Amino acid sequence: MPQTVLMAFCWERPNWFAPKGVDPVDDYSFDHPKCAAQVAREHEAVRTRAGIFDQSSFAKFKIEGPDAERELQRICSNDMSRPVGSVVYTQMLNRRGGIEADVTFCRVKDRYYMVTGTGYGLHDSTHLRRNLSPGARVTVSEVTSAYSCLPVMGPASRQILQPLAEADLSNSAFPFATCREIFIAGAPVLAVRVIFVGELGWELHVPSEYTLKVYEEIQRRIGAQFGLAAAGYRAIDSLRLEKAYRVWSADIGPDFTPYEGGSRLCGPYRQERRLHRPRCVGCRPGKVVAATARYPQHRSHRRAARTRNDLPGRQARGGPKPVELAPEQCRHGVED
């Protein structure tokens, strides 16, 4: 099927798929481009049936070593001490509590598997390596080209994948935010139940040599029965914007804290949302410290300065008191 592609870090990524009779050429304009109708069809297919994407360009890393959990627990803002099979969406923060990296980790056996955006692999891995403790027994290795990523998303995704999978994909056996090493169409696959388009689905991380076999089995053997559509990055953007899923560098970045960026990491911490920026009892008054897993809602430096000036009045009106971090919780040494 014809398609338009976008080059990203030397990877070809399909923008949209042109049906027979449509010229697969982008026409840039301030009005609706000609591809809008086809992107809308891909969007609708994912929402009502299912779509298959190619996100193989996503940067992928393995983090291994005896100290991997301890180091990630210190560097990441979410709780990284999770059992094998867990999927953790988290952010890495800078000294000001700003979002320096927006990534997903899979806990697979004795290692962590990190997935981030195509253009952010070097940035995110460098930030991770720079903030490892001296002498930490941790290795960070890139495996982007070793695995393809074939997300199958949509209400019919379970019906499409179950006949090909040698594992139970029911909600009770394979709940959201979990991952499993299973076989699909005879190929070893890391199936990750996460979403970026807001629908039921799995990301299939497939060893590169099995990619074509798995894709063809899903697309031709089973997918056609359920109206599975090939979809591109324009549909991904449309779907994720509709669900308010953020992209680092476009919607959030180093100047935004997780709270300011509307991160869902703030959900479990509703009671602390209105607390002032925590400060370390071992630091000089007013020193800005980065967020920790317990307090992901830190404000920016500028807003923290304003609220500190208003603190006595807020307390007089019954507002929340500032939170002090214990010395071991202070992360002001984390690099930007």
C-alpha positions in Angstrom: 0.0 0.0 0.0 1.5 3.4 -0.9 2.5 5.6 2.0 4.2 8.9 2.8 7.1 8.7 5.1 9.0 11.0 7.4 12.7 10.5 8.1 13.5 10.6 11.8 17.1 9.9 12.8 17.6 7.9 9.6 14.4 5.8 10.3 11.5 5.8 7.8 8.2 6.4 9.6 4.9 6.2 7.7 2.9 9.4 8.0 -0.3 8.0 6.4 -1.3 5.3 4.0 -2.8 6.2 0.6 -5.6 4.0 -0.8 -5.6 3.0 -4.5 -6.0 5.9 -6.7 -4.6 8.5 -4.2 -1.2 10.0 -4.9 0.9 9.4 -1.7 2.3 13.0 -1.6 1.9 15.5 1.2 0.5 18.9 0.1 1.4 21.4 2.8 -1.2 24.2 3.2 -2.9 26.3 5.9 -6.2 24.6 5.0 -7.0 20.9 5.4 -4.4 19.0 3.3 -5.5 16.3 0.9 -4.4 13.6 3.3 -6.8 14.8 6.1 -9.6 12.5 4.9 -7.3 9.4 4.9 -5.9 10.3 8.3 -9.4 10.6 9.6 -10.2 7.1 8.3 -7.2 5.7 10.1 -8.2 7.6 13.3 -11.7 6.2 13.1 -10.5 2.7 12.4 -8.3 2.7 15.6 -11.2 4.0 17.7 -13.9 1.6 16.3 -12.0 -1.4 15.2 -8.2 -1.7 15.4 -5.0 -0.3 13.8 -1.4 -1.5 13.5 1.4 1.0 13.6 5.2 0.8 13.0 7.0 2.5 15.9 10.3 0.7 15.4 12.1 4.0 15.4 11.5 4.4 19.1 14.8 4.4 21.0 15.2 1.4 23.3 17.7 0.6 26.0 18.6 -2.2 28.4 19.6 -1.1 31.9 21.2 -4.0 33.8 23.4 -4.6 36.8 23.1 -5.2 40.6 22.5 -1.5 41.3 20.1 -0.8 38.5 17.0 -0.7 40.7 18.6 1.5 43.3 20.0 4.0 40.7 16.7 4.2 38.8 14.8 4.7 42.1 17.0 7.7 42.8 16.9 9.2 39.3 13.3 8.6 38.2 10.3 10.4 39.7 8.0 7.3 39.9 8.5 4.2 42.0 10.9 1.9 40.2 10.9 -0.9 42.7 8.3 -3.0 40.9 8.0 -6.8 40.4 9.0 -8.5 37.2 6.3 -7.9 34.5 5.5 -4.4 35.6 5.4 -1.4 33.2 6.4 2.0 34.7 5.7 5.3 33.0 8.0 7.8 34.6 9.9 11.0 34.2 13.5 12.0 35.0 13.8 15.5 36.5 16.4 18.2 36.6 17.5 20.3 39.6 14.4 22.6 39.2 12.0 19.7 39.2 11.5 20.1 35.4 10.9 17.1 33.1 14.2 16.2 31.6 13.0 12.9 30.1 9.6 11.2 29.6 10.0 7.5 29.3 8.5 4.0 29.9 10.3 1.2 31.7 9.5 -2.5 31.5 10.8 -4.7 34.3 11.9 -7.9 32.5 13.6 -10.6 34.6 17.0 -9.2 35.7 16.9 -5.9 33.7 14.9 -2.8 32.9 13.9 -2.1 29.3 13.5 1.6 28.6 11.6 3.0 25.6 11.6 6.7 24.6 10.9 8.8 21.6 12.9 8.5 18.4 14.7 11.8 18.7 15.3 11.6 22.5 17.4 8.4 22.8 20.8 10.1 23.0 19.5 12.9 25.3 17.7 10.6 27.7 20.4 7.9 27.9 23.0 10.7 28.4 21.0 12.2 31.3 20.7 8.7 32.8 24.4 7.9 32.5 25.5 11.3 33.9 23.4 10.8 37.0 24.6 7.3 37.9 26.4 7.2 41.2 30.2 6.9 40.9 31.1 3.2 40.9 27.5 2.1 40.4 27.3 -1.4 38.9 25.0 -0.5 36.1 25.3 -0.8 32.3 23.1 1.1 29.8 23.1 -0.4 26.3 21.1 0.7 23.3 19.1 -1.9 21.4 17.0 0.2 19.1 17.9 -1.6 15.9 17.6 -5.0 17.6 13.9 -4.8 18.1 11.0 -3.5 16.1 7.9 -2.1 17.7 4.5 -3.0 16.3 1.6 -1.6 18.3 -1.8 -3.1 17.7 -4.4 -0.7 19.2 -8.2 -0.6 19.2 -11.3 -2.3 20.6 -10.7 -5.4 18.5 -7.0 -5.7 19.3 -7.4 -8.6 21.8 -9.6 -10.5 19.3 -6.9 -10.1 16.6 -3.9 -11.1 18.8 -5.4 -13.9 20.9 -5.5 -16.5 18.1 -1.8 -15.8 17.3 -0.6 -15.6 20.9 0.6 -18.6 23.0 -0.6 -16.9 26.1 -3.8 -15.6 27.7 -4.5 -12.0 26.8 -7.6 -11.6 28.9 -7.7 -8.6 31.3 -7.4 -10.8 34.4 -4.3 -12.6 33.0 -2.7 -9.6 31.2 -3.8 -6.4 33.0 -2.9 -2.8 32.0 0.7 -1.7 32.7 2.2 -5.1 32.6 4.5 -6.9 30.1 5.1 -10.5 29.2 7.6 -12.4 27.1 5.4 -14.5 24.9 5.2 -16.0 21.5 3.0 -14.5 18.8 2.9 -16.2 15.4 5.7 -18.4 16.5 8.1 -15.5 17.2 9.4 -14.4 20.6 7.8 -11.1 21.5 7.9 -8.7 24.5 4.2 -7.8 24.6 3.6 -4.5 26.6 0.1 -3.5 27.5 0.4 0.3 27.3 -1.4 2.9 25.4 -0.5 6.1 23.5 -3.7 6.4 21.5 -6.2 5.9 24.3 -7.6 2.5 23.2 -7.1 -1.1 24.3 -3.9 -2.5 22.8 -0.4 -3.9 23.1 3.0 -2.8 21.9 4.8 -5.8 20.4 8.6 -5.5 20.7 9.8 -8.1 18.2 13.4 -9.2 17.4 14.1 -7.5 14.0 14.5 -10.8 12.1 10.9 -11.8 13.0 9.3 -8.4 12.2 8.0 -9.1 8.7 6.6 -12.5 9.7 4.7 -11.1 12.7 3.4 -8.1 10.7 2.1 -10.3 7.9 0.4 -12.8 10.2 -1.4 -10.0 12.1 -2.3 -8.0 9.0 -3.3 -10.7 6.5 -4.2 -13.8 8.4 -6.3 -12.4 11.3 -6.6 -8.6 10.9 -8.6 -8.5 7.8 -11.5 -10.3 9.5 -11.8 -7.5 12.0 -11.1 -4.5 9.7 -7.6 -3.9 11.0 -6.1 -0.8 9.3 -2.5 0.2 8.8 -2.1 3.6 10.4 0.7 6.2 10.4 2.1 8.9 12.7 -0.5 11.5 11.7 -3.2 9.3 13.2 -1.1 8.7 16.3 -0.8 12.5 16.8 -4.5 12.9 16.3 -5.4 10.1 18.7 -3.0 11.1 21.4 -4.0 14.8 21.3 -7.6 13.8 21.6 -6.7 11.8 24.8 -4.4 14.6 26.1 -1.3 12.4 26.1 1.8 14.7 26.2 4.9 14.6 24.1 8.2 15.7 25.5 9.6 18.8 23.7 6.2 19.7 22.2 3.8 19.7 25.2 6.1 19.3 28.2 9.8 19.9 28.7 12.5 21.0 31.2 10.6 24.1 32.1 7.5 22.0 33.2 7.2 20.0 36.4 5.0 16.8 36.2 2.2 18.7 38.0 2.3 21.6 35.6 2.4 19.3 32.6 -0.7 17.5 33.8 1.1 14.2 34.3 -1.0 11.3 35.4 1.7 10.6 37.9 0.0 13.2 40.0 -3.2 11.2 40.3 -2.2 9.1 43.4 -1.0 12.3 45.1 -4.2 14.4 45.1 -3.9 15.1 48.8 -0.5 16.7 48.3 -1.3 18.6 45.1 -1.6 22.0 46.9 1.4 21.7 49.1 4.3 24.1 48.6 7.5 23.1 47.1 9.4 20.7 49.5 12.8 21.9 50.6 15.6 19.8 52.2 16.3 20.4 55.9 20.0 20.1 55.1 20.0 22.8 52.4 20.0 26.5 52.9 16.5 28.1 53.1 14.9 28.6 49.7 17.2 26.2 47.9 15.4 24.6 44.9 15.5 20.8 44.9 14.3 18.4 42.3 11.2 16.3 42.7 11.2 12.9 44.3 8.9 9.9 43.7 6.8 10.9 46.7 6.3 14.5 45.6 6.1 14.7 41.8 4.0 17.9 41.8 6.9 20.4 42.4 6.4 23.8 41.0 8.9 25.7 38.9 11.6 27.9 40.4 9.7 31.1 39.5 6.4 29.9 40.9 8.1 28.6 44.0 9.6 32.0 44.7 6.2 33.6 44.4 4.4 31.2 46.7 7.1 31.4 49.3 6.4 35.2 49.5 2.7 34.5 50.0 3.2 31.6 52.5 2.3 33.4 55.8 -1.0 34.6 54.3 -1.9 31.2 53.0 -1.2 29.6 56.4 -3.2 32.2 58.2 -6.1 31.3 55.9 -5.7 27.6 56.8 -3.6 26.7 53.7 -1.2 23.8 53.7 2.2 24.1 55.4 5.4 23.6 53.4 6.9 20.1 53.4 10.5 19.4 54.4 12.4 16.6 52.8 14.8 14.5 54.9 18.4 14.8 53.9 18.4 11.4 52.2 15.4 12.5 50.0 17.1 15.6 48.8 18.2 15.3 45.1 19.8 18.7 44.5 22.9 17.0 43.2 21.1 15.6 40.2 22.4 17.1 37.0 20.3 18.9 34.5 
